[in-house]
Structures are given as structure tokens and as C-alpha cells.
Amino acid sequence: MKVVHLSESLPRTRETEVIGRQLLRSATSVGANYRAACRARSKADFINKIGIVEEEADETLLWLELIIDAKLLDRHRVKVF
């Protein structure tokens, strides 16, 4: 996965370890929760689970923006992701 490689390419500092871990957690959660949404038992269950997917995707975007804004990686490298 590209997000794994992106997090591995962050400089090794205490701060980037936290950011990288959070990025990995939220990005991988998108896929896991989407899979769960596809197996929803009802329309209401699907709506609830897809809402979680949206929240995790938004959090992933936050971490990517933070990486760019803090100049931890070049903007073009993150955009390729």
C-alpha cells in the first residue's frame, strides 16, 4: 500500500513516528470499515458504517495535510500518494 511506503519515508523523529502511526491507523481503517459496510445487515447499518469510513478518510486527509504543512515531506511526493 502506498500509505505504508509514505509513512516509512517520513524522517525518523518522535513527532513523525506519532504522525506516521496515526496516518497508518486512519488510512487502513478506511479499507477495513468499507469492507464492513459492504457486509452491512441493513440499510441503517450500511449508513452508519459508511459514515465511519468518511470520518476515517477525513482524518487521513488531515494527517496528509499536516505532513505537507509541516514540510515533513515534499508536497509532490504526498500528492503522488
Backbone torsions as a table, in degrees:
resi	resn	phi	psi	omega
1	MET	NA	142.8	-178.3
2	LYS	-63.9	-35.4	-178.1
3	VAL	-65.2	-32.3	177.4
4	VAL	-65.1	-46.6	179.8
5	HIS	-65.3	-38.0	178.4
6	LEU	-63.6	-45.4	-179.4
7	SER	-66.5	-34.3	177.5
8	GLU	-68.4	-24.3	-178.1
9	SER	-86.1	-4.0	176.7
10	LEU	-66.7	146.4	175.3
11	PRO	-59.0	150.6	-177.5
12	ARG	-87.4	93.6	173.2
13	THR	-135.8	167.9	178.5
14	ARG	-61.5	-41.5	-179.1
15	GLU	-65.3	-44.5	-177.8
16	THR	-72.7	-25.0	174.2
17	GLU	-64.7	-40.6	178.2
18	VAL	-66.7	-47.3	-179.0
19	ILE	-63.2	-44.6	179.4
20	GLY	-61.8	-40.9	178.6
21	ARG	-64.7	-43.4	179.4
22	GLN	-64.8	-41.1	178.1
23	LEU	-61.1	-48.0	178.9
24	LEU	-61.0	-43.4	-178.5
25	ARG	-61.4	-49.5	-176.6
26	SER	-71.2	-39.8	-178.1
27	ALA	-66.9	-42.1	179.5
28	THR	-72.6	-26.8	177.5
29	SER	-66.2	-31.7	177.9
30	VAL	-57.2	-51.2	-178.8
31	GLY	-64.2	-44.2	-178.7
32	ALA	-64.0	-42.5	-179.0
33	ASN	-74.0	-30.7	175.6
34	TYR	-65.6	-42.1	177.7
35	ARG	-60.2	-42.2	177.8
36	ALA	-64.0	-38.8	179.5
37	ALA	-63.5	-38.1	179.4
38	CYS	-65.8	-19.2	178.8
39	ARG	-105.2	18.3	-178.2
40	ALA	-58.8	148.5	-177.2
41	ARG	-90.7	-12.1	178.8
42	SER	-155.2	169.7	177.7
43	LYS	-62.7	-41.4	179.1
44	ALA	-63.3	-40.7	178.1
45	ASP	-63.8	-42.5	178.2
46	PHE	-60.9	-47.6	-178.8
47	ILE	-60.1	-42.8	178.5
48	ASN	-62.1	-47.2	-176.2
49	LYS	-70.7	-37.0	179.3
50	ILE	-69.9	-26.4	173.4
51	GLY	-64.9	-37.1	176.5
52	ILE	-65.8	-40.1	176.7
53	VAL	-57.9	-46.1	-179.5
54	GLU	-61.5	-43.1	179.3
55	GLU	-62.6	-43.6	-179.4
56	GLU	-68.3	-36.9	177.1
57	ALA	-65.1	-40.1	177.7
58	ASP	-65.4	-39.4	177.7
59	GLU	-65.7	-39.0	177.1
60	THR	-60.2	-42.9	177.4
61	LEU	-60.8	-40.2	177.7
62	LEU	-57.4	-47.0	-179.1
63	TRP	-65.7	-38.2	177.6
64	LEU	-65.2	-41.7	177.4
65	GLU	-64.0	-39.2	178.6
66	LEU	-63.8	-41.1	177.7
67	ILE	-60.2	-42.2	179.1
68	ILE	-69.7	-49.7	-176.5
69	ASP	-62.6	-34.9	179.1
70	ALA	-84.2	-0.4	179.7
71	LYS	57.4	39.1	177.7
72	LEU	-78.6	-30.0	173.3
73	LEU	-140.5	155.7	177.7
74	ASP	-63.9	138.3	-178.8
75	ARG	-52.6	-41.5	-177.8
76	HIS	-67.7	-34.4	178.2
77	ARG	-66.1	-40.6	178.8
78	VAL	-70.9	-37.4	179.9
79	LYS	-64.8	-30.9	176.9
80	VAL	-61.4	-32.9	178.5
81	PHE	-61.2	NA	NA
